[in-house]
Amino acid sequence: MEGLEERVEWIEDRFAINDLVVQYSIATDDRDIETLADLYTEDAVFEGSRGTIHGRQAIADFYRERTAIQGPSFHIPYSHEVRRVSATEARGVTLGAVEMALEGRAFWIAMRYLDHYIKGDDGKWRFREREMRQYYAMPLDELPEGMASELRLRWPGATPQPAHIP
């Protein structure tokens, strides 16, 4: 068993990682791209509804473009599991939802983020990898019937697809 000092450090790190997840939601909803970019490592990888994006700057550019075409959004992290890999590395799963306006309609997403966190030389935890796995993504008015469908990914302009999560 680890000593008391290591255990306390992990508790502090665990809270810092939880704060990272909340800061992501706030920065995204506030369209604070500079803060959002700083939540990722330089060599980070983000995998979302538009494919895989490599590097902090490319991720920032993606969010700048994406938020410019969306209406207001509200990211809601529900539950968060974190597993320590080492003193400077952890992995986690965040369950959450997003309410947003997209193409003039209310649009809802339920998802899991599969995360890989790294603690930098500056002592700050950042995302090294963030993969979004969607349970559903569809206009709110389609949700009552859409939840029972196998084709729960209904992004505007795209053919409906099966969800990532059964």
N, C-alpha and C positions, 0 to 999 in steps of 0.2 A: 504494500500500500504506500502511496506517496506520502510525503511529509505534509505537515500543516501548511507550510508556505506555498508549496506547489498546488495544494487543493484550493487555497484562497485565491491564488493567481488564476486558476482555471475558472473559479466563480466570477471573478472580475472580467476575465476574457469572455465568458459566456454572456454576461450582461452587455459587453461591448459589441458582440456579434448580434445580439438581439437589437441593440440600438442601430446597428448597420442596416438591418432589414427595415426598421421603421424610417430611418433617414432616406432610404431608397424610395419608399412610398411618398414621403413628404416632398422630396426633391422632384420626383416625377410629376406629382400633381401640381406643384408650384411652378413647373417648367424651369427649374433651376438647373440648367444643364451643366454648369461649372461644378456645382456640388455633386451632382449625379456622377459626372465623370470621375471625380476624386474618390468615389466609392469603389472603383475598379482598379485593379493593378494595371500597369502599362501593357502587359501581355495578356490581358483578360480575354475570355471568350464568352459571348452571349448568344444563346440559341433561343429564338422566339418564333412568333408566327410568320416572320419574313425570312427565316433561315438563320444561318450561323454567321456571326460577326466577330472579327478578330481585332483586338487592340482597343485601348482606352479611347483614342481619338475617333475611331470608326464607330464605336458604341455611342459616344457623345453625338456624332453626326446623325446616327440612326434616330436617337431620341429627339434631336432638334427637328428633324424632318417629320417624324411621326407625330410629335405633339403639335406641330404647326397645322396638321390637317384634322386633328381631333378637337372636339369641344372639351368642356370640363371633364376631369376624371377624378376618381376617388379610389385609390388602392387600399385594400383592407387586408393586412396580414392577420390571419386567425390564429393558427397554431404553428409552433416552431420547434423542431427537434434539432439538436446540435450534438455531434459526436466529435470528441477530441481525437485528432490523429497524432499530433505532437504539440510542443509548446508554441509553435508558430503556424500550425495548420489544423483546420477542422473541416468537417463536412456537415451539411444539414439539409433539411427539407422544410420548406415554408408552405403551408396551406393558406390560400387566400382567394380573394375575389377583386374584381375591378368593375366599378360602375362608371360608365362614360357616355358621352354623346359622340356619335360617329355618323357622319353623313346625315345629320339632322334627326337622328333617332337615338333613343335610349338603348344602350348596348351593354350587355353584362357578360362577364367572363369569370369562370371558376377554374382554379388551377393549382398546381404545385410547382414551386421552384425547387430544383435540385441544385444545391449550392456547394461550392468549394471555396473556403475562406483561407486567406493568408494574412499573417501578421507581419507587417513591414518593419524595416529597421527603425522607423519612426514610432513604432509601438501601436500603430493604427491597423485595425482589421479591415480588409477589403475583399471584394469578390474577385476570385481568380477565374471561376467559371459560374455561370448562372444559366440553367436550362429551364425553360418554361414548358410544362406539360399541362395541356388543357383538358378539363373535364367537359366544359362547354364554352362556347363563344357565339353569342347570337343576339339579335335584337330582342329587347325585353318583351315586346308583344308576341314573339314566337316562342317564348320560354315555356308557357303551359303545355303546349303540344310537343315542342322540341326536346324537352327533357326525356321523353319516352322514345325518341328516335335514336337510331345508331349514328345518324349524320348530325352530330351536335356541334360541329365546327362550321359556322355559317358566316364567314367574313364577307363583307360587301365586295362584290365584283369577282368572287371566287366560287367555284363549285363546292357545295356542301361536302364535308369530309367526315370520316369517323373520328371520334375523339381519341386523344392519346391515352386517356384513363378510361377503362371499361365502365 
